[in-house]
Amino acid sequence: MPEDSRFTAASVLVEYILGAAGQNAANARVLWPDIDRVEVLDAVSRAWEELDPDDYPFTRAVADQLREHDDREQFLGGIDLVLTGIAALHLPSG
């Protein structure tokens, strides 16, 4: 990786990690103290399924995934996505 890109690449990864950690911590304290996570995700998923498919095709398509997703798996998938993007942009020439 070119030296002038290292800081940007590291910043993106750190910002993703800290942003996800901060969001999860805030959700745990504020949004979920007395509420069952499964019930909330089910309710949101059902609401997404009722959206107009022409106006919200992506949201409707992922409604089931929201209901069943694993936060840790999604977090690790995000790290993989960031690292894959960094690697793809900075493949060694040869």
N, C-alpha and C positions, 0 to 999 in steps of 0.2 A: 504494500500500500504506500502510495506517495506520502512523504512526511507531512506535506501541507494539508492532507486529508485526515490525518489521524485524530486530531482534536475534534473535528466535526463528527467523525464516526463514533468516537468514544462518547461525545456529548449526546448523540441521538440514543445510544444504548442506555446510558445513565438516565436520561430524561424519561425514557420508556419505563425503566425499572422503578424509578422514584415516583413517577406519575401513577403507575398501576398500584404501587404499594400505598400511596397516599389516598387514592380513590377507594381502595378496599378498606383501609383503616377508617376513613370517614363514613363509609357506608355501614360498617359494623357498629360504629358509635351512634350515628344519627338516624339512619334509615331502618335498621334491623333490630333494635334492642329487644322488642317484645313481639316481633313478627317472624313467622316461619318463612324462611327464604324460599322453600319449595312453593308455598302458597302464593308469594309475591310473584315469582317467576311464572307460575301457571296463569295468574291473572293477567300479567302483562302479555304473555304469549297469546292468550285468548283475545285480548284487545287488538293485538297486531294482526291476528287472523281475520278480524272483522274489518280491517281497513280496505279501502277501495284498491283492488289489484292493479288497476291502470295507473293510479297515483303513487302507489307504494309497492311496486313489484318485489323489490329486494327485501323489504321489511316482512312482507307476507311469506316470502320464500324461506326466511331464517327463523320464523316464529317457533317452529318445533325445536330447532337447535337451541334457542334461548331457554326453553323449558328444561332441557336435559343437559345443558353444558356443565363442564367442570372448570371452575375458575383457575385452578392450578394448571390444568392442561392448556387453557386459553393463554395464560400468562407465558408459559414455556413456548407455546407456538408463536407468540409475538416476538420473543427473543430470537427464536430460529428465523423468523421472517426478517428481522432487522439484520442479523448476521449474514443471512443469505444475500440480502440486498447489498450489504457492504462488500461482500466477497465478489458478487457479480460485477459491481462497478470497478473493482480494483483487481481483476484477474491479472496475474503476471503475464507479460507478453513473452512469447518465446517460440 
